[in-house]
């Protein structure tokens, strides 16, 4: 982005204006009851560049449930705590045509770390004496990568989700029955739901993404936070599997490695340029933010963020 700040802001505002035609398309997630209570028309965008510039728009301080964006956290933690071979012996790397909460793409391992079965598996691989210590280590990772960003545990979301998570409970027990992990299935599931119930604002997540875009280095201190091979694998999985069963189409049309969550957020990473987070809770049938995915497509084209160009 070799332009003056005011010119960049103007271009981004123009992109946001173009995306407004999608603002009433889609529905908020309702299978987690608490998520149905959010403001359907909420919107926020944050772009954090690898050089430390921050561009915030809309309700950028609004905390929302990260939901499946948390699958990035659990993948990174599993790769930090285990060898690459250990992780990918239990979780595959390939996209799936099935929905994110399906039991079908589980054979000797879950299809990839960004469906529920895969993320429950990576959650089981996080080190710690108990689930409280494991959860605290995830919080520490977010805090370090976002430079003390604005995030919290959303207990109301957690309680709502844990009480309605029968399908994920079935997935957890099925994974254990296949010897993909040998821990207590309910404890693994509880930790998984707790991590999904972390709340953050768009800038916090965009800062997290900027570290990935910066090859794992802190954008202020230049200290290495995440080993570069883990960064590479994480971004690759975001590109191929991050948008559920529509990941291939999204990558072709948008060209930004991204991970969505049914809370309404999408986190994108443009290597060597920036982290981007959009929040808009109306979802398409696959569970992706309608405004979010279309705004990222527009930003990609208008700001030259497509990784294939």
Secondary structure, DSSP 8 states (H G I E B T S, - for coil): --S-HHHHHHHHHHHHHHHGGGTTSSB---SSGGGGGS-TT--EEEEEETTS-EEEEESTT--EE-GGGHHHHHHHHHHHHS-HHHHHHHB-----SS-TT-STTBSSSBS-TTSHHHHHHHHHT---SSHHHHHHHHHHHHHHHTTS-SEEE-HHHHHHHHTT-HHHHHHHHHHHHTTS--S-HHHHHHHHHHHHTEEE-HHHHHHHHHHHHTTTB-TTT--B-S-HHHHHHHHHHHHHHTTGGGHHHHHHHH--EEEE-TTSEEEEEETTTEEEEEE---B-TTS-BHHHHHHHHHHHHHHT--TT-
